Amino acid sequence: MKKTICVIGLGYIGLPTSSLLATKGFKVTGVDVNPKVVDSINRGQVHIVEPDLDVLVKSAVHSGNLSASLQPQPSDIFIIAVPTPFGEHKKPDTRYVEAATSALVPHLAEGNLVILESTVPVGTTQNVVADTIFAQRPELKGQIAIAHCPERVLPGQILRELIENDRVVGGIDSQSTEAAADFYLQFVNGEVLVTDAATAEMAKLTENSYRDVNIAFANELSMICDELQINVWELIRLANRHPRVNILNPGPGVGGHCIAVDPWFIVSSAPETARLIRTAREVNDFKPEWVIDKVRQRAGRFKHPVVGCLGISFKADIDDVRESPALEIVKTLLRETDMEVLVTDPFAAPLPDFDLLPITEVLKRADIVLVLVDHKPYRKLSAAALKEKIVIDTRGMLS
């Protein structure tokens, strides 16, 4: 069994993956460009919030099976787990994947397996990873395996889902697919489903685009109901009693590194054809603006309005603010000159743009309470705490 692994990228996917593999007996080197991240991990500490991750990392480091480095090390298996954001005009930016691939090329040897776990546009495994490797090391063609296996985990449940979820594995050739599948079968309890690299890439984009389209329906429905003075939460509860209807709950938009980003990868690949996917993305991107306009309307009733914003993460009970519509809304409101904005979040780390205040202070001072994230502590709010407040509840938590 191949025992040494180098994981490039120690974020929300790379660090849990590295620590999990280390506890399974692999010798793992985690690589990150941030010296502070590397130093903290080598001390057995974590820089992100995920249930039980701190215990797992500490155990993995103290066992000697996990160490962090600024540079890749020779290994049997290389896993790329770096971000793939979109850039100007919503075009995918693969520079991090390109940089990670170039960094590992000097350390490759015959028999190695290279796995791209980053969510990427269709064709990246072949056109970026494989082509970069073989351009610099042509002697390795046919001598190493290269495959894509997209992560498909939920923040807050990553460690469990890394093991339990089915995985889709696709290589640049059949030998690569087989090698990658054999690797995941060593620690994944879910089924390992094999295909080719392009289909594996498209599978992840499809999963998140499907969810985005369904969320867009709910978000558009919420705006229509507001216009028609209908309680959207009651409406959805009633409609969902139909045996073949399952409408999702609306929110202030869509956030996170995946759902808010991945559909644009499909749109960029087929811009004339991906009409529904594009429209869904536009609906969800518009929702924060709609929420902000609602706040402005309510604030007009006050001479010096104070707006209390509850939550800045992209979903409940986590600290992750990537692509968070709540954070976008807060930052926009902070630029308003005619209102005071107070912000609270029990999970998020402090940010340089504003202070995070205790919820008791926010509720005491606010004229308008804007619920942006349905964190568990907020679900305990009493009617007395909101008495005489104008409440704008984007999550239906208080409905």
KEKOLBA-296840 format. One line per 10 residues: their letters; for each residue x, y, z of N, C-alpha, C. Coordinates in steps of 0.1 Angstrom, whole numbers, always signed. Example, Ala and Ser with C-alpha at 12.3 -4.5 7.8 and 13.67 -1.06 7.14 Angstrom:
# residues 2
as	+132/-57/+78/+123/-45/+78/+132/-33/+78  +128/-22/+71/+137/-11/+71/+129/+0/+79;
This chain:
# residues 399
mkkticvigl	+8/-12/+0/+0/+0/+0/+9/+12/+0  +5/+22/-9/+13/+35/-9/+10/+42/+4  +21/+47/+10/+19/+52/+24/+22/+67/+25  +29/+73/+16/+32/+88/+18/+24/+96/+9  +18/+107/+15/+9/+116/+8/+13/+130/+11  +12/+138/+0/+14/+152/+1/+1/+159/-3  -5/+167/+6/-17/+174/+3/-14/+189/+2  -17/+194/-10/-14/+209/-12/-27/+217/-10  -26/+226/+0/-38/+234/+3/-44/+229/+17  -43/+237/+27/-47/+232/+40/-59/+241/+45;
gyiglptssl	-69/+242/+37/-81/+249/+41/-92/+240/+45  -104/+243/+42/-116/+236/+47/-117/+221/+42  -110/+218/+31/-109/+205/+26/-96/+198/+29  -85/+205/+26/-72/+200/+27/-68/+196/+41  -71/+204/+51/-67/+201/+65/-75/+189/+70  -88/+189/+69/-95/+176/+74/-91/+164/+67  -88/+165/+53/-84/+153/+46/-70/+149/+51  -61/+158/+53/-47/+155/+57/-48/+148/+71  -55/+154/+80/-56/+148/+94/-62/+134/+94  -73/+133/+86/-80/+120/+85/-71/+109/+80;
latkgfkvtg	-64/+112/+69/-54/+102/+63/-43/+99/+73  -39/+109/+80/-28/+106/+90/-32/+97/+101  -45/+98/+105/-50/+89/+115/-53/+75/+110  -53/+74/+96/-55/+61/+90/-42/+54/+87  -31/+60/+91/-18/+53/+90/-9/+58/+79  -14/+68/+71/-6/+74/+61/+4/+84/+67  +15/+85/+61/+25/+96/+64/+22/+108/+55  +17/+119/+61/+11/+130/+54/+19/+143/+56  +22/+149/+45/+28/+163/+45/+17/+172/+40  +13/+181/+48/+3/+192/+43/+11/+204/+39;
vdvnpkvvds	+7/+210/+28/+14/+221/+22/+5/+233/+21  +10/+245/+26/+2/+257/+24/+12/+269/+22  +7/+279/+15/+16/+291/+13/+16/+300/+24  +8/+298/+34/+7/+307/+46/+15/+302/+57  +26/+309/+61/+35/+304/+71/+28/+303/+85  +18/+312/+88/+11/+311/+100/+3/+298/+101  -3/+294/+90/-11/+282/+89/-2/+270/+92  +10/+270/+85/+19/+259/+86/+24/+258/+101  +27/+269/+107/+32/+269/+121/+22/+264/+130  +9/+269/+129/-1/+265/+138/-4/+250/+137;
inrgqvhive	-4/+244/+125/-7/+230/+124/+5/+222/+130  +17/+226/+128/+28/+219/+134/+28/+219/+149  +20/+229/+154/+19/+229/+169/+6/+221/+173  +0/+215/+163/-12/+207/+166/-25/+216/+168  -24/+228/+162/-36/+237/+163/-42/+239/+150  -55/+244/+150/-62/+246/+137/-65/+260/+135  -67/+264/+123/-70/+278/+119/-84/+280/+114  -92/+269/+113/-105/+269/+109/-114/+262/+119  -127/+265/+119/-136/+259/+129/-144/+248/+122  -142/+236/+127/-150/+224/+122/-151/+214/+134;
pdldvlvksa	-163/+209/+137/-164/+201/+148/-154/+189/+148  -147/+188/+160/-138/+177/+163/-125/+178/+154  -123/+188/+146/-111/+189/+138/-99/+192/+146  -101/+200/+157/-89/+203/+165/-84/+191/+172  -92/+182/+177/-88/+170/+183/-81/+161/+173  -86/+160/+161/-80/+151/+151/-67/+156/+146  -65/+169/+144/-53/+175/+140/-42/+173/+151  -46/+175/+163/-36/+174/+174/-32/+159/+175  -41/+150/+174/-37/+136/+174/-28/+132/+163  -32/+137/+151/-24/+133/+139/-10/+139/+140;
vhsgnlsasl	-8/+151/+145/+5/+157/+146/+13/+150/+156  +7/+148/+168/+14/+141/+179/+18/+127/+176  +11/+121/+166/+15/+107/+162/+27/+107/+153  +30/+118/+148/+41/+119/+139/+37/+116/+124  +25/+114/+122/+20/+111/+108/+16/+123/+100  +15/+135/+107/+11/+147/+100/+21/+158/+103  +26/+164/+93/+34/+176/+94/+30/+186/+83  +33/+199/+86/+30/+209/+76/+43/+215/+71  +42/+220/+58/+54/+226/+52/+49/+236/+42  +59/+245/+38/+56/+255/+28/+59/+250/+14;
qpqpsdifii	+65/+238/+13/+69/+233/+0/+65/+218/+0  +60/+213/-12/+57/+199/-14/+70/+190/-11  +67/+178/-7/+78/+168/-5/+76/+156/-14  +86/+149/-18/+84/+136/-25/+75/+127/-18  +65/+122/-25/+55/+113/-19/+50/+103/-29  +42/+93/-24/+36/+84/-33/+23/+90/-40  +16/+98/-32/+3/+104/-37/+4/+119/-34  -1/+126/-44/-2/+141/-43/-17/+144/-44  -22/+152/-35/-36/+156/-36/-36/+172/-36  -43/+177/-46/-44/+192/-48/-58/+196/-43;
avptpfgehk	-58/+204/-32/-70/+209/-26/-70/+224/-24  -68/+231/-35/-67/+246/-34/-80/+252/-40  -82/+265/-36/-95/+271/-41/-95/+273/-56  -106/+274/-62/-108/+278/-76/-119/+289/-77  -115/+301/-74/-125/+312/-74/-129/+316/-89  -138/+325/-90/-140/+330/-103/-135/+345/-103  -131/+349/-115/-125/+362/-116/-134/+372/-123  -128/+380/-131/-136/+390/-139/-146/+384/-148  -158/+389/-148/-169/+385/-157/-173/+370/-154  -171/+366/-141/-175/+353/-136/-168/+342/-143;
kpdtryveaa	-156/+344/-147/-148/+334/-154/-140/+326/-143  -139/+313/-144/-132/+306/-134/-117/+309/-134  -111/+310/-123/-97/+313/-121/-89/+301/-116  -81/+294/-125/-74/+282/-121/-60/+284/-118  -56/+297/-114/-42/+300/-111/-37/+292/-99  -46/+290/-89/-41/+282/-77/-38/+268/-81  -47/+262/-89/-44/+248/-94/-31/+248/-102  -30/+257/-111/-17/+258/-119/-5/+259/-110  -6/+268/-100/+6/+270/-91/+9/+257/-83  -2/+251/-78/+0/+238/-70/+6/+227/-79;
tsalvphlae	+1/+226/-91/+7/+216/-100/+22/+218/-103  +25/+231/-106/+39/+234/-109/+48/+231/-97  +42/+234/-85/+50/+232/-73/+54/+217/-70  +45/+208/-74/+47/+194/-71/+55/+187/-83  +55/+193/-95/+62/+186/-106/+76/+182/-103  +85/+190/-97/+99/+185/-94/+99/+173/-85  +89/+170/-78/+89/+159/-68/+83/+147/-73  +78/+147/-85/+71/+135/-90/+81/+124/-94  +76/+112/-93/+84/+100/-97/+75/+90/-103  +81/+81/-111/+73/+70/-117/+65/+62/-106;
gnlvilestv	+53/+60/-110/+44/+52/-101/+35/+61/-92  +38/+75/-92/+30/+84/-84/+16/+85/-88  +7/+89/-79/-7/+92/-82/-9/+107/-78  -15/+115/-88/-18/+129/-86/-33/+130/-87  -40/+135/-76/-54/+137/-75/-58/+151/-73  -66/+156/-82/-72/+170/-81/-85/+169/-74  -86/+174/-62/-99/+174/-54/-106/+188/-55  -99/+198/-60/-105/+211/-61/-117/+211/-71  -127/+218/-68/-138/+220/-78/-134/+228/-89  -135/+223/-102/-129/+230/-113/-137/+230/-125;
pvgttqnvva	-135/+238/-135/-142/+237/-148/-139/+224/-155  -148/+220/-163/-146/+208/-171/-133/+209/-180  -125/+199/-179/-112/+199/-187/-100/+202/-179  -101/+207/-167/-90/+212/-159/-80/+200/-156  -85/+189/-152/-76/+178/-149/-67/+174/-160  -72/+174/-172/-64/+171/-184/-56/+184/-188  -63/+195/-190/-57/+206/-197/-48/+215/-188  -50/+214/-175/-41/+222/-166/-32/+212/-159  -37/+202/-151/-28/+194/-143/-20/+185/-152  -26/+176/-160/-18/+167/-168/-9/+174/-178;
dtifaqrpel	-14/+184/-185/-6/+191/-195/+6/+198/-189  +4/+204/-177/+15/+211/-170/+26/+201/-166  +21/+190/-161/+31/+179/-156/+39/+174/-168  +32/+170/-179/+39/+164/-190/+47/+174/-198  +43/+187/-198/+51/+197/-205/+65/+198/-198  +65/+197/-185/+77/+199/-177/+85/+186/-175  +77/+175/-175/+83/+162/-172/+78/+152/-183  +81/+153/-195/+76/+144/-206/+79/+129/-203  +89/+127/-196/+93/+113/-194/+83/+105/-185  +75/+113/-178/+65/+107/-169/+52/+103/-176;
kgqiaiahcp	+51/+106/-189/+38/+103/-196/+37/+87/-196  +25/+83/-191/+23/+68/-191/+29/+62/-178  +36/+70/-170/+43/+64/-158/+37/+68/-145  +28/+78/-146/+21/+83/-134/+6/+83/-136  -2/+83/-126/-17/+83/-127/-22/+97/-123  -31/+102/-130/-37/+115/-127/-52/+114/-128  -59/+119/-117/-73/+117/-116/-80/+129/-109  -93/+130/-111/-101/+140/-104/-111/+133/-95  -111/+138/-82/-121/+133/-73/-127/+144/-65  -138/+150/-69/-143/+163/-62/-147/+160/-48;
ervlpgqilr	-144/+169/-39/-149/+168/-26/-164/+171/-26  -172/+165/-17/-186/+167/-17/-191/+166/-3  -185/+175/+6/-188/+174/+20/-195/+187/+24  -202/+186/+36/-209/+198/+41/-201/+204/+53  -198/+217/+53/-192/+223/+65/-200/+220/+77  -193/+216/+88/-200/+212/+100/-201/+197/+101  -199/+190/+90/-200/+175/+90/-189/+169/+82  -178/+177/+80/-168/+173/+70/-162/+160/+74  -158/+158/+86/-150/+146/+90/-159/+133/+88  -171/+134/+91/-180/+123/+89/-182/+120/+75;
eliendrvvg	-185/+130/+67/-188/+129/+53/-176/+125/+44  -164/+128/+49/-152/+124/+41/-151/+109/+41  -157/+102/+51/-156/+88/+52/-169/+81/+46  -181/+87/+50/-193/+81/+47/-199/+84/+33  -196/+95/+27/-202/+99/+14/-196/+90/+3  -204/+88/-8/-199/+82/-20/-190/+92/-27  -180/+86/-34/-171/+95/-41/-171/+92/-56  -169/+102/-64/-169/+100/-79/-154/+102/-83  -148/+92/-89/-134/+93/-93/-133/+91/-108  -126/+100/-115/-123/+99/-129/-109/+102/-133;
gidsqsteaa	-103/+94/-140/-89/+96/-144/-87/+100/-158  -75/+104/-162/-73/+108/-176/-72/+96/-185  -71/+84/-179/-71/+72/-186/-76/+61/-176  -78/+49/-181/-84/+39/-173/-75/+35/-161  -61/+35/-164/-52/+31/-154/-52/+41/-142  -54/+54/-146/-54/+65/-136/-67/+63/-127  -78/+60/-134/-91/+59/-127/-90/+47/-117  -84/+36/-121/-82/+24/-112/-73/+28/-100  -62/+34/-103/-53/+38/-92/-60/+47/-82  -67/+57/-86/-73/+66/-77/-85/+59/-69;
adfylqfvng	-92/+51/-76/-103/+44/-69/-97/+35/-58  -87/+28/-61/-80/+19/-51/-76/+27/-39  -71/+39/-41/-67/+47/-30/-79/+51/-21  -90/+56/-27/-102/+60/-19/-108/+48/-12  -108/+37/-18/-114/+25/-12/-107/+21/+1  -95/+27/+4/-88/+24/+16/-94/+31/+28  -101/+42/+26/-106/+49/+38/-121/+54/+36  -127/+52/+25/-141/+56/+23/-150/+45/+25  -160/+47/+33/-170/+37/+35/-181/+37/+25  -183/+49/+19/-193/+50/+8/-188/+43/-4;
evlvtdaata	-197/+43/-14/-193/+37/-27/-184/+46/-35  -174/+40/-41/-165/+47/-50/-169/+45/-64  -174/+55/-71/-180/+54/-84/-170/+59/-94  -167/+51/-104/-157/+54/-114/-163/+59/-127  -155/+69/-133/-159/+75/-146/-146/+81/-152  -148/+90/-161/-136/+97/-167/-135/+110/-160  -123/+117/-162/-120/+129/-155/-131/+140/-158  -134/+142/-171/-144/+153/-174/-157/+151/-168  -162/+138/-168/-175/+136/-162/-175/+138/-147  -164/+134/-140/-162/+136/-126/-162/+151/-123;
emakltensy	-156/+159/-131/-156/+174/-130/-170/+179/-131  -177/+175/-141/-190/+180/-144/-200/+175/-133  -198/+163/-127/-207/+158/-117/-208/+168/-105  -196/+173/-100/-196/+182/-89/-203/+195/-93  -201/+200/-104/-207/+212/-109/-222/+211/-110  -226/+199/-115/-240/+196/-116/-247/+195/-103  -241/+189/-93/-247/+187/-80/-250/+201/-74  -240/+210/-75/-242/+223/-69/-251/+232/-77  -251/+231/-90/-260/+239/-98/-275/+234/-96  -277/+221/-94/-290/+216/-91/-295/+223/-79;
rdvniafane	-287/+224/-68/-291/+230/-56/-294/+245/-58  -285/+251/-66/-286/+266/-68/-299/+269/-75  -303/+261/-85/-315/+263/-92/-327/+262/-83  -327/+252/-74/-338/+250/-65/-339/+261/-54  -328/+266/-50/-327/+277/-41/-333/+290/-47  -329/+292/-60/-334/+303/-67/-349/+304/-68  -355/+292/-70/-370/+291/-71/-375/+296/-58  -370/+291/-46/-375/+296/-33/-372/+311/-31  -361/+316/-35/-358/+330/-33/-367/+339/-42  -369/+334/-54/-378/+342/-62/-392/+342/-57;
lsmicdelqi	-396/+330/-52/-410/+329/-46/-411/+338/-34  -401/+339/-26/-402/+348/-14/-404/+363/-18  -397/+367/-29/-399/+381/-34/-413/+383/-39  -418/+373/-47/-432/+374/-52/-442/+374/-41  -440/+366/-30/-449/+366/-19/-449/+379/-11  -437/+385/-10/-436/+398/-3/-445/+408/-11  -444/+408/-24/-451/+417/-33/-466/+415/-31  -470/+402/-30/-484/+399/-29/-490/+398/-14  -481/+401/-5/-484/+401/+9/-489/+387/+14  -481/+377/+10/-484/+364/+14/-472/+359/+22;
nvwelirlan	-474/+352/+33/-463/+346/+41/-457/+334/+34  -445/+336/+29/-439/+326/+21/-436/+313/+29  -433/+315/+42/-430/+303/+50/-442/+294/+51  -454/+300/+54/-466/+293/+55/-469/+286/+41  -467/+294/+30/-470/+289/+17/-462/+277/+14  -449/+277/+17/-440/+266/+14/-444/+254/+22  -447/+256/+35/-452/+245/+44/-464/+238/+38  -473/+246/+33/-485/+240/+27/-482/+233/+14  -475/+240/+5/-472/+234/-8/-464/+221/-7  -455/+220/+3/-447/+208/+5/-455/+196/+11;
rhprvnilnp	-468/+198/+14/-476/+187/+18/-480/+179/+6  -478/+184/-6/-480/+176/-18/-469/+165/-19  -473/+153/-22/-463/+142/-21/-451/+143/-31  -452/+151/-41/-441/+152/-51/-436/+167/-51  -438/+174/-41/-432/+188/-40/-423/+189/-28  -411/+195/-30/-402/+197/-19/-395/+210/-21  -402/+221/-19/-396/+234/-20/-386/+237/-9  -375/+243/-12/-365/+246/-2/-369/+259/+5  -362/+263/+16/-365/+275/+22/-356/+287/+16  -362/+298/+14/-355/+310/+9/-345/+315/+20;
gpgvgghcia	-337/+324/+16/-327/+331/+25/-323/+344/+19  -312/+350/+24/-308/+363/+19/-300/+363/+6  -298/+351/+1/-289/+348/-10/-284/+334/-9  -273/+332/-16/-266/+319/-15/-251/+322/-13  -245/+314/-4/-231/+316/-1/-223/+303/-1  -211/+304/+4/-202/+292/+4/-194/+292/-8  -183/+284/-7/-174/+283/-18/-179/+276/-30  -189/+267/-28/-194/+259/-39/-206/+264/-46  -217/+264/-40/-230/+267/-47/-230/+281/-53  -224/+291/-47/-224/+304/-52/-214/+306/-63;
vdpwfivssa	-205/+296/-65/-195/+297/-75/-196/+287/-87  -198/+275/-83/-197/+264/-93/-206/+266/-105  -219/+270/-104/-227/+272/-116/-221/+281/-127  -213/+291/-122/-207/+299/-132/-196/+291/-141  -191/+280/-135/-181/+272/-143/-188/+266/-155  -201/+261/-152/-209/+255/-163/-212/+266/-173  -217/+278/-168/-220/+289/-177/-209/+293/-186  -197/+293/-180/-185/+297/-188/-182/+287/-199  -185/+274/-196/-182/+264/-206/-192/+263/-217  -204/+267/-214/-215/+267/-224/-224/+279/-223;
petarlirta	-219/+291/-226/-226/+303/-223/-239/+305/-230  -240/+300/-242/-252/+301/-249/-263/+291/-246  -259/+280/-239/-268/+269/-237/-273/+269/-222  -265/+274/-213/-268/+272/-198/-277/+284/-194  -289/+285/-200/-297/+296/-197/-304/+296/-183  -309/+284/-180/-316/+282/-167/-306/+284/-155  -294/+278/-157/-284/+279/-147/-279/+293/-145  -278/+300/-156/-274/+314/-155/-285/+323/-148  -297/+321/-151/-308/+328/-146/-309/+326/-131  -308/+313/-127/-308/+310/-112/-297/+317/-105;
revndfkpew	-285/+317/-110/-274/+324/-104/-277/+339/-103  -284/+345/-113/-287/+359/-113/-297/+362/-102  -307/+353/-101/-318/+355/-90/-311/+355/-77  -303/+345/-74/-296/+344/-61/-286/+355/-58  -280/+360/-69/-271/+371/-67/-278/+384/-64  -291/+385/-69/-299/+397/-67/-305/+397/-53  -307/+386/-47/-314/+386/-34/-308/+395/-23  -295/+395/-21/-290/+405/-11/-294/+419/-14  -294/+423/-26/-298/+437/-30/-313/+439/-26  -321/+429/-27/-335/+430/-24/-336/+432/-9;
vidkvrqrag	-328/+424/-1/-329/+425/+14/-324/+439/+18  -314/+444/+12/-309/+457/+15/-319/+468/+13  -326/+467/+2/-337/+477/-1/-348/+476/+9  -351/+464/+14/-361/+463/+25/-357/+470/+38  -344/+469/+41/-339/+476/+53/-340/+491/+51  -336/+495/+39/-337/+510/+37/-351/+515/+38  -361/+507/+33/-375/+511/+34/-379/+513/+49  -375/+503/+57/-379/+503/+71/-371/+514/+78  -359/+516/+75/-351/+526/+82/-356/+540/+79  -363/+542/+69/-369/+556/+66/-378/+561/+76;
rfkhpvvgcl	-383/+552/+85/-393/+556/+95/-386/+562/+107  -372/+561/+108/-365/+566/+119/-356/+578/+115  -354/+587/+125/-345/+598/+122/-330/+593/+122  -327/+585/+132/-313/+580/+133/-315/+564/+135  -318/+557/+125/-320/+542/+126/-308/+534/+130  -310/+525/+139/-300/+515/+143/-304/+501/+138  -296/+495/+130/-299/+482/+124/-290/+472/+131  -296/+462/+137/-289/+450/+143/-289/+438/+133  -277/+434/+129/-276/+423/+119/-272/+411/+127  -280/+400/+125/-277/+388/+132/-271/+378/+123;
gisfkadidd	-258/+376/+123/-251/+365/+116/-244/+371/+103  -232/+366/+101/-225/+369/+89/-219/+357/+81  -220/+345/+87/-215/+333/+80/-225/+330/+69  -221/+321/+60/-230/+318/+48/-241/+307/+52  -239/+301/+63/-250/+292/+68/-249/+290/+83  -258/+283/+89/-260/+283/+103/-249/+275/+110  -244/+280/+122/-236/+273/+131/-222/+269/+126  -217/+277/+117/-203/+276/+112/-197/+290/+112  -184/+290/+110/-177/+303/+110/-173/+308/+96  -177/+300/+86/-173/+302/+72/-180/+314/+66;
vrespaleiv	-173/+324/+61/-180/+336/+55/-177/+337/+40  -172/+326/+34/-168/+326/+20/-181/+329/+12  -181/+339/+3/-192/+342/-6/-205/+344/+2  -204/+348/+15/-216/+349/+23/-225/+361/+19  -238/+358/+16/-247/+370/+13/-249/+378/+25  -249/+372/+37/-251/+380/+50/-239/+390/+51  -227/+385/+49/-216/+395/+50/-217/+406/+40  -221/+402/+28/-222/+412/+17/-233/+423/+21  -244/+418/+27/-254/+427/+31/-249/+437/+42  -242/+431/+52/-237/+439/+63/-227/+449/+58;
ktllretdme	-218/+446/+49/-208/+455/+44/-215/+466/+37  -225/+463/+29/-232/+474/+22/-239/+483/+31  -246/+478/+41/-253/+486/+51/-243/+495/+59  -231/+490/+61/-221/+498/+69/-217/+510/+61  -219/+510/+48/-215/+522/+39/-227/+532/+39  -238/+529/+44/-249/+538/+45/-246/+549/+55  -248/+562/+51/-244/+573/+60/-255/+577/+70  -267/+572/+67/-278/+576/+75/-283/+566/+85  -275/+555/+88/-279/+545/+98/-267/+540/+105  -269/+535/+117/-259/+528/+125/-261/+513/+124;
vlvtdpfaap	-251/+506/+121/-252/+492/+119/-244/+484/+130  -251/+475/+137/-245/+467/+147/-245/+452/+143  -234/+445/+145/-233/+432/+140/-230/+422/+151  -236/+410/+151/-233/+400/+160/-232/+386/+153  -224/+377/+158/-223/+364/+153/-215/+355/+163  -221/+345/+168/-215/+337/+179/-204/+327/+173  -203/+326/+160/-193/+316/+155/-182/+323/+147  -185/+334/+140/-175/+339/+131/-163/+346/+139  -152/+345/+132/-140/+352/+138/-141/+367/+136  -134/+375/+144/-134/+390/+142/-129/+393/+128;
lpdfdllpit	-135/+404/+122/-131/+409/+109/-126/+423/+110  -117/+428/+101/-112/+441/+103/-122/+452/+100  -133/+449/+93/-143/+459/+88/-152/+464/+99  -154/+456/+109/-164/+460/+120/-162/+451/+132  -168/+456/+143/-167/+448/+155/-179/+438/+156  -177/+427/+162/-188/+417/+165/-192/+419/+180  -204/+423/+182/-209/+426/+195/-217/+415/+201  -219/+415/+214/-228/+405/+220/-242/+407/+215  -249/+396/+214/-263/+398/+209/-272/+406/+218  -269/+405/+231/-277/+413/+241/-276/+428/+238;
evlkradivl	-264/+432/+235/-262/+447/+232/-269/+451/+219  -268/+442/+209/-274/+445/+196/-289/+446/+197  -295/+436/+204/-310/+436/+206/-314/+448/+214  -306/+452/+224/-310/+464/+232/-310/+477/+224  -300/+478/+215/-299/+491/+209/-306/+492/+195  -309/+481/+189/-314/+481/+175/-329/+486/+174  -332/+494/+164/-345/+497/+160/-351/+486/+151  -342/+481/+142/-345/+471/+132/-336/+459/+134  -342/+447/+136/-334/+435/+137/-335/+427/+124  -323/+425/+118/-322/+419/+105/-316/+405/+107;
vlvdhkpyrk	-324/+394/+106/-320/+381/+108/-314/+376/+95  -301/+373/+94/-294/+369/+82/-290/+354/+82  -287/+349/+94/-283/+335/+96/-291/+329/+107  -296/+317/+105/-304/+310/+116/-295/+302/+125  -285/+308/+131/-277/+302/+141/-286/+297/+153  -282/+285/+159/-290/+280/+170/-292/+290/+181  -283/+297/+186/-285/+307/+197/-297/+317/+193  -298/+320/+181/-309/+330/+177/-323/+323/+178  -323/+310/+177/-336/+303/+177/-342/+304/+191  -334/+308/+201/-339/+309/+215/-345/+323/+218;
lsaaalkeki	-345/+332/+208/-349/+346/+210/-364/+346/+215  -367/+353/+225/-380/+354/+230/-388/+366/+223  -401/+366/+224/-409/+377/+219/-406/+390/+226  -402/+388/+239/-399/+400/+247/-387/+407/+242  -377/+399/+238/-364/+405/+233/-366/+413/+220  -377/+410/+213/-380/+416/+200/-391/+426/+201  -396/+428/+213/-408/+437/+214/-405/+451/+210  -413/+457/+202/-412/+470/+197/-401/+472/+187  -395/+461/+182/-385/+461/+172/-392/+458/+158  -386/+464/+148/-390/+460/+134/-381/+448/+130;
vidtrgmls	-387/+437/+127/-379/+425/+124/-380/+421/+110  -369/+420/+103/-368/+415/+90/-361/+402/+90  -369/+391/+88/-364/+378/+90/-362/+371/+77  -350/+370/+72/-347/+364/+59/-346/+349/+59  -347/+343/+71/-345/+329/+72/-358/+322/+77  -368/+330/+80/-381/+324/+85/-380/+318/+98  -369/+321/+106/-367/+316/+119/-377/+320/+129  -383/+332/+127/-392/+337/+137/-406/+336/+132  -408/+330/+121/-422/+329/+115/-430/+318/+121;
